Amino acid sequence: MEQTKKYFRGVLNELKKVHWPNRREVIVYTSVVVVAVLVVAAVIWVFDSLLSRILQLIIR
């Protein structure tokens, strides 16, 4: 039981050292991630569409 208490005390001490982002940082970082995901999704969609059409032309 003492080991468990020691572990959680250590966890709390480490959490006090963490730099937590403020609201503006969270919004900016989230926006960057959303835009990056949308760009990657669009690129994948374009390649998928092109390859599907090429494959249809080959099969016919």
TAWO-V819501 format. One line per field, one symbol per residue. ss: DSSP state (a for helix, b for strand, c for the rest). burial: b if it has 24 or more other ideal C-beta (glycine too) atoms within 12 Angstrom, else e. A space follows every 50 residues. Layout:
# TAWO-V819501
ss = ???
burial = ???
This chain:
# TAWO-V819501
ss = caaaaaaaaaaaaaaaacccccaaaaaaaaaaaaaaaaaaaaaaaaaaaa aaaaaaaaac
burial = eeeeeeeeeeeeeeeeeeeeeeeeeeeeeeeeeeeeeeeeeeeeeeeeee eeeeeeeeee
